[in-house]
Amino acid sequence: METNYIAIDLGASSGRVMLGRWDSACQRLELDELHRFSNDPVRVGGTLYWDILRLLHEIKQGLAVAARRTKDVAAIGIDTWGVDFALLDANGQLLQNPVHYRDRRTEGMTRAVNDVIPARALYAETGLQTMPQNTLYQLFALQQRQPELLRRAAKLLFLPDFLGYCLTGQMATELSIARTSQLLNVQSLEWSEELFKKLRLPHGLFAPLAQSGTALGALLPEVQEETGLGPVPVISVCGHDTQSAVCAVPSPSEDVPFAFLSSGTWSLLGTELQVPLVNDQSFRRNITNEGGMQKTRFLKNITGLWLLQESRRHWNRQGESYSFADLERLAQAAEPCARFINPDDPAFAQPGDLPARVAAFLARTGQPAAKDPGAVTRCIYDSLALKYRMVLENLQACTGVRYPCLHVIGGGVRDELLCQRTADACGIPVVAGPVEATVLGNIAVQMIARGALAGLAQARQVVAESYGVKTYSPHENLDAAYARFCGILSETEQHNET
């Protein structure tokens, strides 16, 4: 028998509606892309917003395509990036477009929060990596600068939960997306009363917490009419796209620890643990404890292919029409390990002329200029690969585990040069695939919720058998390059602190 599932997957640069066809006889899951669309933030009056209503419109277009393909849909799931949210008034109406996590409103907020709660105490309470875009700092910025908006707000919904509300009329806060907020207690996984009290944040904004895999509700009658679908249930899958992706890591055994790299606009490198790991060492290394289905994801957020995506946008605005494949070919021809940047330097956080910022970083650190797109792209690839090594070493130091390989999942799987350089830098094989890990994990949680799969172990086995992987073995020793890279990062981090 064949059963159909719909995955709605929104990334920071694009979104898509995908159909998953489960053949229970062959135990095989196949994907079909129904609708793909860009996700373009909009700057108005100095604030960077997500165009959430256009995204909702595009989602409905994808659901309409699904209805033309089949009337037999078992469930729908939605995943997005983390931390961002929508504010609703007492009538359930959107108060404003959600603000983009790259907006400047959180500048200075980490220091302001630490004046109230020291960083070590905050980490002990939440187990989360300090990142200025976290929901905690966004809410604190609102409280400081737009308190009237918070007073008008009756509910806060993270973006997958908001989109689920738009489709079903039901409100819930799915656990994996809530865990990106830095507002939950890391042990109890309940809202931290201490944080809300000390920071004077409104606690009553949040809908009830729901475990990943909880049924949210059926499509509203008006959505059924718009799309042509029937009363299909929407499942609160792992709403955080990284947690969805990790559900699809084709690990050979649940008993063998594995390291993963979810590679996309952001790179998230980590492992799975049975319980959170919160101690002085993980605090010093700024490693986060997130999670969704059953386990804790112990990981580090790293600026990822955003660097290349934003560089390409700039070059295209200048009239140069480069595809990502074009840039990879140009990088292949460029000199390796000639120059490095710190991918997480604050200079690269905002949209704009990324190549000029790379040039400024190289000049500031006394490195040779990158004079063409190939050199810039090569610099980005080499720097990311070496940053992955640094984070992997930190991960191994905290867990005491030496991982035999690194599973790379997500869109970065397509970047063969980056995969090879990552294997070279880390000195272990890179097992690349699947590309569509987020969508597969989204559908897997739907299937678990509907009883079609027994749990994560079976889901990962299905993914492994349905989709192949490619292994990249280390070909080059990059120890000398890594030592230079670490020196540059140490120098720039000291510069940023002063």
Number of C-alpha atoms within 10 A of each C-alpha: 9 14 16 22 23 29 27 24 25 26 18 19 15 13 20 22 28 24 27 23 19 20 14 13 8 10 15 16 22 14 18 12 15 17 20 17 15 14 19 15 15 14 14 8 5 10 13 20 19 20 17 20 14 12 20 16 11 20 25 20 18 23 27 20 19 26 17 11 11 11 13 15 20 16 22 27 28 28 31 25 22 25 22 23 23 22 22 20 17 10 9 15 13 17 15 13 16 19 22 22 24 16 18 17 21 22 15 12 19 20 14 15 18 13 10 12 16 11 16 14 12 22 25 17 20 26 29 29 23 19 14 19 23 21 23 25 26 26 21 21 20 16 18 12 11 12 13 11 14 20 11 13 21 19 22 23 24 29 25 31 28 24 23 27 20 17 23 21 15 17 23 23 24 28 26 28 30 28 27 26 23 28 25 24 21 24 14 10 14 14 19 17 13 15 21 15 11 11 15 11 17 16 13 11 15 17 17 11 16 18 17 25 25 18 20 24 19 21 24 19 14 11 19 19 12 13 20 17 21 17 17 20 20 25 27 30 38 35 30 31 26 31 27 30 26 31 27 29 30 26 21 13 11 12 8 9 15 22 23 26 30 29 25 22 22 20 24 22 25 27 23 21 17 10 15 18 22 21 13 13 14 22 22 11 15 18 26 27 27 29 28 25 20 14 14 21 26 28 26 24 20 18 20 21 21 20 24 21 15 20 23 23 18 18 16 13 11 9 9 11 12 14 11 15 12 12 18 21 15 17 24 14 11 19 12 15 18 15 24 28 26 23 23 17 14 10 15 21 17 13 16 13 16 24 23 14 15 24 17 14 20 19 13 10 15 11 15 12 16 21 10 12 21 20 22 27 25 29 23 23 29 27 25 27 21 28 25 22 21 16 21 24 15 20 24 15 14 19 14 9 13 14 18 14 19 25 26 29 29 24 18 24 25 17 16 15 20 21 26 21 25 28 28 23 26 26 20 18 21 27 23 27 26 28 22 16 27 32 30 28 28 34 35 32 28 30 24 17 20 16 10 15 18 12 17 20 17 14 25 23 17 19 25 19 14 14 16 12 18 14 17 21 18 19 14 12 13 18 14 9 19 22 11 14 22 16 11 19 19 12 12 18 14 9 9 10 6 6
